[in-house]
Structure formats: C-alpha cells, structure tokens
Amino acid sequence: MMISYGPFMTTETRTRLLQGAVDALRSQGIAGVSARTIAAAAGVNQALVFYHFGSVDELVAAAALWSTEQRVAECRGRFQQVRSLRGLSAVGRELRAKDPAAGEVAVLGQVLAGAQTNPALCAATREALGLWVTEIEQVLTRVLAGSALGEVADVPGLARAVAASFVGMELTAVVDPDGDEAAFRALDQLGAVLECLDDLGPATRRDVRLTVRRSVRKKGGGAGA
C-alpha cells in the first residue's frame, strides 16, 4: 500500500500525525479513533489528516506500520541474543513488561481487530505483523538448527503462530491475566521439553525424529513429510 504524504508535508508534521494516531489508538481503541481524536492527540487541525493522508484509515494504517517498525528495531538486538525457545519466551515477557496494554503491540492488536471488518487496514496490518514474524523466524531458525524439532518443524509457519500468539496474548492480558501467565508458562515448558530432547543420546534422538516424522506424515503434512 503506497501512501502519499503530500508535497508540503514536513517531517515534523508527518511524525506528529503518525504519533497522534498511535496515541489515539492507545487511549480510544480502534472504535474511538477519528480525525478529531487524532488531531487532538497530535495538536493539529483535523483537516491535515485528510490533506496529507486522504483518510483516517490510511493514517491509521501508516501509523501501525510506523510504530511497529520502531519497536522491532528497538528489539532486534535482544532477539539476536536468544539461544533457546525459553529465551524467546523470556524476550516475550520482557516486551510485555516494557510494552504494557497501552504499548506498541497493543496498538497493532487494535488495528488488527479493525482489519477484520475494514479491508483498508488489512495490507498495513499484514505488513506490520510480518515485521515481527521475520524477527521471530530468524530466532527459530537459529535455535532449532540441529535439534529434533528443527528437522521436522515448519519454521516459517511456527514463526507466524508465535507472532500471532504474542499479539493475541497482549489483547487478552487485561481481561485474563492468569491465562496470559499460563500461556507464557506453557511456552517455557515447551522450551524445557525441547532442551531435554536435545540432551538425549544420538540413538534416542534419532528415534524421536523418526516418530515425529511418521506422525506428521500420518496427519498429512509438515516440513518433514
């Protein structure tokens, strides 16, 4: 999706409008976002929303991608340090601590909710979510290399599942904090199981891989089929 910002749009104006849209999403949610609420958050005339972006939807879409790009860039170094699935879960917890319900992942979650009934938001939301998927896929490719799971897992698909889970957990944390914590514990347990498998002897690991492959083939798909 190509968004034109207009010939007279300054970097300062662009940033104020994008940040205003993010702030409005944080405080109002997708249902409460409008040219008026964005302009109020940005401290500008609401006519600038339409002059520079054409519509509220275009601005919201651009803001979701803009804020996600910034957050992913901030987290990239931390992702590069991850060496296990439990380490990835720990990063998720850190992101939650630094990004509470009013944070950047929650903003993406709000736009994702809006995209369910608003096609104009779909492309930008998919692209923004894809930024997280790319980072997580790189982590999974690295930590699963040579492991029993890595030889049979669909890593790109798994990365999408993990990214979607983190966004979903962000949305549900406010209404079900106990369930949110249980989800993180489950991720930790999965990482612990994988570490135990990788500590087994070569013969046992080989048997595990063969068993998993047979199960995948029986169910009709997967990377190892």
KADAHU-V602491 format. One record per helix or strand. SS is the DSSP state (helix for helix, strand for strand). FROM is the first residue (numbers start at 1). TO is the last residue. If there is no record, write none. Layout:
BEGIN
[[SS | FROM | TO] [SS | FROM | TO]]
END
This chain:
BEGIN
[[helix | 11 | 28] [helix | 30 | 32] [helix | 35 | 42] [helix | 47 | 53] [helix | 56 | 80] [helix | 85 | 98] [helix | 104 | 115] [helix | 119 | 144] [helix | 155 | 172] [helix | 177 | 198] [helix | 202 | 219]]
END
